[in-house]
Amino acid sequence: MSDEPTLGEVVRRFEDRLADVRDDIKQLGDRIDTKVSQEVYDLRHEALASRVTTLETLREKDAERLVATRRWLIGAVIVPLVGVLLPVIIMLMQGAAG
């Protein structure tokens, strides 16, 4: 008996290996199909960068509005209130001293 495989055995092993290679190629193809192309990635990255820029701009505008509201509050409410209360306090202090 010879240790060498028969021609039928060689063909069967070759077909098994060929089937394995085909399966590997199919799996690679499936994985590649699920990957995003560079162009799509770049477009998504640009869109995300644009959204971040927009949100930063809105945040800056909100901060400016907050500062403007504080200035308005000081100018329209606090200063006139102090202007009204300060003479009253001065008169009360002079009345108490006199």
N, CA, C and O atoms as a GROMACS GRO file, in nm:
protein
  392
    1MET      N    1   0.083  -0.117   0.000
    1MET     CA    2   0.000   0.000   0.000
    1MET      C    3   0.088   0.124   0.000
    1MET      O    4   0.188   0.131   0.072
    2SER      N    5   0.050   0.221  -0.082
    2SER     CA    6   0.129   0.341  -0.096
    2SER      C    7   0.075   0.450  -0.005
    2SER      O    8  -0.046   0.457   0.020
    3ASP      N    9   0.166   0.536   0.047
    3ASP     CA   10   0.125   0.647   0.133
    3ASP      C   11   0.074   0.766   0.053
    3ASP      O   12   0.018   0.859   0.111
    4GLU      N   13   0.091   0.763  -0.074
    4GLU     CA   14   0.047   0.875  -0.159
    4GLU      C   15  -0.103   0.866  -0.181
    4GLU      O   16  -0.157   0.756  -0.199
    5PRO      N   17  -0.173   0.986  -0.181
    5PRO     CA   18  -0.318   0.982  -0.203
    5PRO      C   19  -0.349   0.948  -0.349
    5PRO      O   20  -0.269   0.969  -0.440
    6THR      N   21  -0.467   0.896  -0.365
    6THR     CA   22  -0.511   0.863  -0.501
    6THR      C   23  -0.551   0.990  -0.572
    6THR      O   24  -0.566   1.094  -0.509
    7LEU      N   25  -0.569   0.981  -0.702
    7LEU     CA   26  -0.610   1.098  -0.781
    7LEU      C   27  -0.746   1.148  -0.734
    7LEU      O   28  -0.768   1.269  -0.728
    8GLY      N   29  -0.835   1.060  -0.702
    8GLY     CA   30  -0.968   1.100  -0.651
    8GLY      C   31  -0.956   1.175  -0.519
    8GLY      O   32  -1.027   1.273  -0.497
    9GLU      N   33  -0.865   1.128  -0.431
    9GLU     CA   34  -0.843   1.195  -0.303
    9GLU      C   35  -0.787   1.335  -0.324
    9GLU      O   36  -0.828   1.428  -0.255
   10VAL      N   37  -0.695   1.352  -0.416
   10VAL     CA   38  -0.635   1.483  -0.446
   10VAL      C   39  -0.742   1.578  -0.498
   10VAL      O   40  -0.748   1.694  -0.457
   11VAL      N   41  -0.827   1.529  -0.589
   11VAL     CA   42  -0.935   1.611  -0.644
   11VAL      C   43  -1.031   1.653  -0.534
   11VAL      O   44  -1.074   1.768  -0.529
   12ARG      N   45  -1.066   1.561  -0.445
   12ARG     CA   46  -1.159   1.593  -0.335
   12ARG      C   47  -1.098   1.698  -0.242
   12ARG      O   48  -1.167   1.793  -0.203
   13ARG      N   49  -0.973   1.683  -0.206
   13ARG     CA   50  -0.906   1.783  -0.122
   13ARG      C   51  -0.898   1.918  -0.191
   13ARG      O   52  -0.919   2.021  -0.128
   14PHE      N   53  -0.869   1.918  -0.320
   14PHE     CA   54  -0.862   2.043  -0.397
   14PHE      C   55  -0.998   2.111  -0.398
   14PHE      O   56  -1.008   2.232  -0.380
   15GLU      N   57  -1.103   2.034  -0.420
   15GLU     CA   58  -1.239   2.092  -0.422
   15GLU      C   59  -1.275   2.147  -0.284
   15GLU      O   60  -1.341   2.250  -0.274
   16ASP      N   61  -1.234   2.078  -0.178
   16ASP     CA   62  -1.260   2.128  -0.042
   16ASP      C   63  -1.190   2.263  -0.020
   16ASP      O   64  -1.249   2.357   0.033
   17ARG      N   65  -1.064   2.269  -0.061
   17ARG     CA   66  -0.989   2.395  -0.046
   17ARG      C   67  -1.049   2.506  -0.132
   17ARG      O   68  -1.057   2.621  -0.089
   18LEU      N   69  -1.091   2.471  -0.252
   18LEU     CA   70  -1.153   2.569  -0.341
   18LEU      C   71  -1.283   2.621  -0.280
   18LEU      O   72  -1.313   2.740  -0.290
   19ALA      N   73  -1.360   2.533  -0.218
   19ALA     CA   74  -1.484   2.575  -0.151
   19ALA      C   75  -1.451   2.667  -0.034
   19ALA      O   76  -1.521   2.766  -0.011
   20ASP      N   77  -1.345   2.635   0.042
   20ASP     CA   78  -1.303   2.722   0.152
   20ASP      C   79  -1.263   2.860   0.102
   20ASP      O   80  -1.300   2.961   0.162
   21VAL      N   81  -1.189   2.865  -0.007
   21VAL     CA   82  -1.146   2.993  -0.064
   21VAL      C   83  -1.268   3.072  -0.112
   21VAL      O   84  -1.275   3.193  -0.091
   22ARG      N   85  -1.362   3.004  -0.175
   22ARG     CA   86  -1.485   3.072  -0.220
   22ARG      C   87  -1.562   3.130  -0.102
   22ARG      O   88  -1.611   3.243  -0.109
   23ASP      N   89  -1.573   3.054   0.006
   23ASP     CA   90  -1.640   3.103   0.126
   23ASP      C   91  -1.568   3.225   0.183
   23ASP      O   92  -1.632   3.323   0.222
   24ASP      N   93  -1.436   3.218   0.188
   24ASP     CA   94  -1.358   3.332   0.238
   24ASP      C   95  -1.378   3.455   0.152
   24ASP      O   96  -1.394   3.565   0.204
   25ILE      N   97  -1.378   3.438   0.021
   25ILE     CA   98  -1.399   3.551  -0.071
   25ILE      C   99  -1.539   3.608  -0.053
   25ILE      O  100  -1.558   3.730  -0.053
   26LYS      N  101  -1.639   3.520  -0.036
   26LYS     CA  102  -1.775   3.568  -0.014
   26LYS      C  103  -1.784   3.648   0.117
   26LYS      O  104  -1.847   3.753   0.121
   27GLN      N  105  -1.721   3.598   0.224
   27GLN     CA  106  -1.722   3.669   0.351
   27GLN      C  107  -1.653   3.805   0.340
   27GLN      O  108  -1.700   3.904   0.395
   28LEU      N  109  -1.542   3.808   0.267
   28LEU     CA  110  -1.474   3.937   0.246
   28LEU      C  111  -1.562   4.032   0.168
   28LEU      O  112  -1.569   4.151   0.200
   29GLY      N  113  -1.629   3.981   0.066
   29GLY     CA  114  -1.719   4.065  -0.012
   29GLY      C  115  -1.832   4.120   0.072
   29GLY      O  116  -1.870   4.236   0.058
   30ASP      N  117  -1.887   4.035   0.160
   30ASP     CA  118  -1.994   4.080   0.249
   30ASP      C  119  -1.944   4.189   0.344
   30ASP      O  120  -2.016   4.286   0.370
   31ARG      N  121  -1.824   4.174   0.394
   31ARG     CA  122  -1.767   4.275   0.485
   31ARG      C  123  -1.741   4.405   0.412
   31ARG      O  124  -1.765   4.514   0.465
   32ILE      N  125  -1.691   4.394   0.290
   32ILE     CA  126  -1.662   4.516   0.212
   32ILE      C  127  -1.792   4.589   0.180
   32ILE      O  128  -1.796   4.712   0.179
   33ASP      N  129  -1.900   4.514   0.154
   33ASP     CA  130  -2.029   4.576   0.123
   33ASP      C  131  -2.083   4.655   0.240
   33ASP      O  132  -2.159   4.750   0.221
   34THR      N  133  -2.045   4.618   0.362
   34THR     CA  134  -2.096   4.690   0.478
   34THR      C  135  -2.010   4.811   0.514
   34THR      O  136  -2.049   4.891   0.599
   35LYS      N  137  -1.897   4.826   0.452
   35LYS     CA  138  -1.809   4.940   0.480
   35LYS      C  139  -1.857   5.063   0.405
   35LYS      O  140  -1.918   5.052   0.299
   36VAL      N  141  -1.828   5.181   0.461
   36VAL     CA  142  -1.867   5.307   0.400
   36VAL      C  143  -1.753   5.354   0.311
   36VAL      O  144  -1.636   5.346   0.348
   37SER      N  145  -1.789   5.402   0.194
   37SER     CA  146  -1.685   5.450   0.102
   37SER      C  147  -1.623   5.580   0.156
   37SER      O  148  -1.684   5.649   0.239
   38GLN      N  149  -1.506   5.612   0.111
   38GLN     CA  150  -1.434   5.732   0.156
   38GLN      C  151  -1.514   5.858   0.124
   38GLN      O  152  -1.516   5.952   0.203
   39GLU      N  153  -1.581   5.860   0.008
   39GLU     CA  154  -1.659   5.977  -0.030
   39GLU      C  155  -1.776   5.999   0.066
   39GLU      O  156  -1.803   6.112   0.107
   40VAL      N  157  -1.844   5.891   0.100
   40VAL     CA  158  -1.957   5.902   0.194
   40VAL      C  159  -1.906   5.945   0.331
   40VAL      O  160  -1.967   6.028   0.398
   41TYR      N  161  -1.793   5.888   0.373
   41TYR     CA  162  -1.735   5.926   0.501
   41TYR      C  163  -1.699   6.074   0.502
   41TYR      O  164  -1.728   6.144   0.599
   42ASP      N  165  -1.637   6.121   0.394
   42ASP     CA  166  -1.600   6.263   0.386
   42ASP      C  167  -1.722   6.353   0.390
   42ASP      O  168  -1.721   6.456   0.457
   43LEU      N  169  -1.829   6.315   0.319
   43LEU     CA  170  -1.951   6.394   0.319
   43LEU      C  171  -2.014   6.399   0.458
   43LEU      O  172  -2.060   6.504   0.504
   44ARG      N  173  -2.016   6.284   0.525
   44ARG     CA  174  -2.072   6.282   0.661
   44ARG      C  175  -1.988   6.364   0.757
   44ARG      O  176  -2.041   6.433   0.844
   45HIS      N  177  -1.857   6.358   0.740
   45HIS     CA  178  -1.768   6.435   0.826
   45HIS      C  179  -1.789   6.586   0.803
   45HIS      O  180  -1.792   6.663   0.898
   46GLU      N  181  -1.802   6.626   0.677
   46GLU     CA  182  -1.828   6.768   0.647
   46GLU      C  183  -1.961   6.812   0.704
   46GLU      O  184  -1.972   6.922   0.759
   47ALA      N  185  -2.063   6.728   0.693
   47ALA     CA  186  -2.194   6.764   0.747
   47ALA      C  187  -2.188   6.777   0.899
   47ALA      O  188  -2.247   6.869   0.956
   48LEU      N  189  -2.117   6.687   0.962
   48LEU     CA  190  -2.103   6.694   1.108
   48LEU      C  191  -2.026   6.819   1.150
   48LEU      O  192  -2.063   6.886   1.246
   49ALA      N  193  -1.919   6.850   1.078
   49ALA     CA  194  -1.841   6.971   1.108
   49ALA      C  195  -1.928   7.095   1.090
   49ALA      O  196  -1.918   7.190   1.168
   50SER      N  197  -2.011   7.095   0.988
   50SER     CA  198  -2.101   7.208   0.965
   50SER      C  199  -2.201   7.223   1.079
   50SER      O  200  -2.228   7.334   1.125
   51ARG      N  201  -2.256   7.111   1.125
   51ARG     CA  202  -2.350   7.117   1.238
   51ARG      C  203  -2.283   7.168   1.364
   51ARG      O  204  -2.342   7.247   1.438
   52VAL      N  205  -2.161   7.125   1.389
   52VAL     CA  206  -2.088   7.170   1.508
   52VAL      C  207  -2.064   7.320   1.498
   52VAL      O  208  -2.082   7.393   1.597
   53THR      N  209  -2.024   7.367   1.381
   53THR     CA  210  -2.001   7.511   1.362
   53THR      C  211  -2.130   7.589   1.386
   53THR      O  212  -2.128   7.694   1.451
   54THR      N  213  -2.240   7.539   1.333
   54THR     CA  214  -2.369   7.605   1.353
   54THR      C  215  -2.406   7.610   1.501
   54THR      O  216  -2.451   7.713   1.551
   55LEU      N  217  -2.387   7.499   1.571
   55LEU     CA  218  -2.420   7.496   1.714
   55LEU      C  219  -2.330   7.591   1.794
   55LEU      O  220  -2.376   7.656   1.887
   56GLU      N  221  -2.202   7.598   1.756
   56GLU     CA  222  -2.112   7.692   1.825
   56GLU      C  223  -2.156   7.836   1.802
   56GLU      O  224  -2.153   7.918   1.894
   57THR      N  225  -2.197   7.867   1.679
   57THR     CA  226  -2.245   8.001   1.647
   57THR      C  227  -2.370   8.034   1.728
   57THR      O  228  -2.382   8.144   1.782
   58LEU      N  229  -2.462   7.940   1.735
   58LEU     CA  230  -2.585   7.962   1.814
   58LEU      C  231  -2.553   7.982   1.961
   58LEU      O  232  -2.614   8.066   2.027
   59ARG      N  233  -2.458   7.906   2.013
   59ARG     CA  234  -2.419   7.921   2.153
   59ARG      C  235  -2.360   8.059   2.178
   59ARG      O  236  -2.388   8.121   2.280
   60GLU      N  237  -2.278   8.107   2.086
   60GLU     CA  238  -2.220   8.241   2.100
   60GLU      C  239  -2.329   8.347   2.096
   60GLU      O  240  -2.326   8.442   2.174
   61LYS      N  241  -2.428   8.330   2.006
   61LYS     CA  242  -2.538   8.426   1.999
   61LYS      C  243  -2.621   8.424   2.128
   61LYS      O  244  -2.663   8.528   2.177
   62ASP      N  245  -2.643   8.304   2.183
   62ASP     CA  246  -2.716   8.294   2.310
   62ASP      C  247  -2.640   8.364   2.422
   62ASP      O  248  -2.701   8.430   2.506
   63ALA      N  249  -2.509   8.349   2.424
   63ALA     CA  250  -2.428   8.415   2.526
   63ALA      C  251  -2.437   8.567   2.510
   63ALA      O  252  -2.446   8.640   2.609
   64GLU      N  253  -2.435   8.614   2.385
   64GLU     CA  254  -2.447   8.758   2.361
   64GLU      C  255  -2.584   8.808   2.404
   64GLU      O  256  -2.595   8.917   2.461
   65ARG      N  257  -2.690   8.729   2.379
   65ARG     CA  258  -2.825   8.767   2.422
   65ARG      C  259  -2.834   8.773   2.574
   65ARG      O  260  -2.899   8.862   2.629
   66LEU      N  261  -2.768   8.681   2.641
   66LEU     CA  262  -2.768   8.681   2.786
   66LEU      C  263  -2.700   8.807   2.840
   66LEU      O  264  -2.750   8.869   2.934
   67VAL      N  265  -2.588   8.843   2.781
   67VAL     CA  266  -2.518   8.966   2.823
   67VAL      C  267  -2.607   9.087   2.796
   67VAL      O  268  -2.615   9.177   2.880
   68ALA      N  269  -2.673   9.089   2.679
   68ALA     CA  270  -2.761   9.202   2.647
   68ALA      C  271  -2.877   9.210   2.744
   68ALA      O  272  -2.918   9.319   2.784
   69THR      N  273  -2.932   9.094   2.783
   69THR     CA  274  -3.043   9.092   2.880
   69THR      C  275  -2.997   9.145   3.015
   69THR      O  276  -3.069   9.220   3.080
   70ARG      N  277  -2.878   9.105   3.058
   70ARG     CA  278  -2.826   9.156   3.185
   70ARG      C  279  -2.806   9.308   3.180
   70ARG      O  280  -2.839   9.379   3.275
   71ARG      N  281  -2.752   9.354   3.070
   71ARG     CA  282  -2.733   9.500   3.055
   71ARG      C  283  -2.867   9.573   3.058
   71ARG      O  284  -2.880   9.678   3.122
   72TRP      N  285  -2.967   9.516   2.990
   72TRP     CA  286  -3.099   9.577   2.990
   72TRP      C  287  -3.156   9.579   3.132
   72TRP      O  288  -3.214   9.679   3.176
   73LEU      N  289  -3.140   9.467   3.202
   73LEU     CA  290  -3.192   9.458   3.338
   73LEU      C  291  -3.127   9.563   3.427
   73LEU      O  292  -3.195   9.629   3.506
   74ILE      N  293  -2.998   9.579   3.415
   74ILE     CA  294  -2.928   9.680   3.496
   74ILE      C  295  -2.972   9.820   3.455
   74ILE      O  296  -3.001   9.904   3.540
   75GLY      N  297  -2.977   9.845   3.325
   75GLY     CA  298  -3.011   9.980   3.278
   75GLY      C  299  -3.156  10.018   3.296
   75GLY      O  300  -3.186  10.133   3.327
   76ALA      N  301  -3.248   9.925   3.279
   76ALA     CA  302  -3.390   9.958   3.281
   76ALA      C  303  -3.455   9.938   3.416
   76ALA      O  304  -3.558   9.999   3.445
   77VAL      N  305  -3.398   9.852   3.501
   77VAL     CA  306  -3.466   9.821   3.627
   77VAL      C  307  -3.383   9.866   3.748
   77VAL      O  308  -3.432   9.940   3.833
   78ILE      N  309  -3.261   9.822   3.755
   78ILE     CA  310  -3.182   9.845   3.876
   78ILE      C  311  -3.141   9.991   3.891
   78ILE      O  312  -3.155  10.048   3.999
   79VAL      N  313  -3.091  10.053   3.784
   79VAL     CA  314  -3.048  10.194   3.794
   79VAL      C  315  -3.165  10.286   3.830
   79VAL      O  316  -3.149  10.368   3.921
   80PRO      N  317  -3.281  10.276   3.765
   80PRO     CA  318  -3.392  10.361   3.808
   80PRO      C  319  -3.439  10.331   3.950
   80PRO      O  320  -3.478  10.422   4.023
   81LEU      N  321  -3.436  10.204   3.990
   81LEU     CA  322  -3.477  10.169   4.125
   81LEU      C  323  -3.382  10.232   4.228
   81LEU      O  324  -3.426  10.286   4.329
   82VAL      N  325  -3.252  10.224   4.198
   82VAL     CA  326  -3.155  10.288   4.287
   82VAL      C  327  -3.177  10.439   4.286
   82VAL      O  328  -3.165  10.504   4.390
   83GLY      N  329  -3.208  10.494   4.168
   83GLY     CA  330  -3.233  10.638   4.157
   83GLY      C  331  -3.353  10.682   4.239
   83GLY      O  332  -3.355  10.795   4.289
   84VAL      N  333  -3.451  10.598   4.254
   84VAL     CA  334  -3.569  10.630   4.334
   84VAL      C  335  -3.543  10.605   4.482
   84VAL      O  336  -3.580  10.686   4.566
   85LEU      N  337  -3.479  10.494   4.513
   85LEU     CA  338  -3.459  10.457   4.654
   85LEU      C  339  -3.349  10.536   4.722
   85LEU      O  340  -3.357  10.562   4.842
   86LEU      N  341  -3.246  10.576   4.650
   86LEU     CA  342  -3.134  10.646   4.711
   86LEU      C  343  -3.177  10.779   4.773
   86LEU      O  344  -3.139  10.806   4.887
   87PRO      N  345  -3.255  10.863   4.704
   87PRO     CA  346  -3.300  10.986   4.771
   87PRO      C  347  -3.387  10.959   4.893
   87PRO      O  348  -3.380  11.032   4.992
   88VAL      N  349  -3.469  10.854   4.887
   88VAL     CA  350  -3.554  10.821   5.001
   88VAL      C  351  -3.468  10.779   5.119
   88VAL      O  352  -3.493  10.821   5.232
   89ILE      N  353  -3.368  10.699   5.094
   89ILE     CA  354  -3.276  10.654   5.201
   89ILE      C  355  -3.201  10.774   5.258
   89ILE      O  356  -3.184  10.785   5.380
   90ILE      N  357  -3.155  10.864   5.172
   90ILE     CA  358  -3.083  10.983   5.219
   90ILE      C  359  -3.174  11.070   5.306
   90ILE      O  360  -3.134  11.120   5.410
   91MET      N  361  -3.299  11.087   5.259
   91MET     CA  362  -3.393  11.169   5.337
   91MET      C  363  -3.421  11.105   5.472
   91MET      O  364  -3.428  11.175   5.573
   92LEU      N  365  -3.437  10.974   5.474
   92LEU     CA  366  -3.462  10.906   5.601
   92LEU      C  367  -3.343  10.918   5.696
   92LEU      O  368  -3.361  10.934   5.817
   93MET      N  369  -3.224  10.909   5.641
   93MET     CA  370  -3.105  10.919   5.725
   93MET      C  371  -3.089  11.061   5.778
   93MET      O  372  -3.049  11.080   5.893
   94GLN      N  373  -3.120  11.163   5.694
   94GLN     CA  374  -3.111  11.302   5.739
   94GLN      C  375  -3.220  11.331   5.843
   94GLN      O  376  -3.199  11.406   5.938
   95GLY      N  377  -3.335  11.270   5.822
   95GLY     CA  378  -3.444  11.291   5.917
   95GLY      C  379  -3.412  11.226   6.052
   95GLY      O  380  -3.448  11.280   6.157
   96ALA      N  381  -3.347  11.113   6.048
   96ALA     CA  382  -3.313  11.044   6.172
   96ALA      C  383  -3.199  11.117   6.243
   96ALA      O  384  -3.192  11.115   6.366
   97ALA      N  385  -3.110  11.181   6.167
   97ALA     CA  386  -2.996  11.250   6.227
   97ALA      C  387  -3.041  11.387   6.280
   97ALA      O  388  -2.982  11.439   6.374
   98GLY      N  389  -3.143  11.444   6.221
   98GLY     CA  390  -3.179  11.580   6.258
   98GLY      C  391  -3.282  11.595   6.360
   98GLY      O  392  -3.317  11.708   6.396
   0.00000   0.00000   0.00000
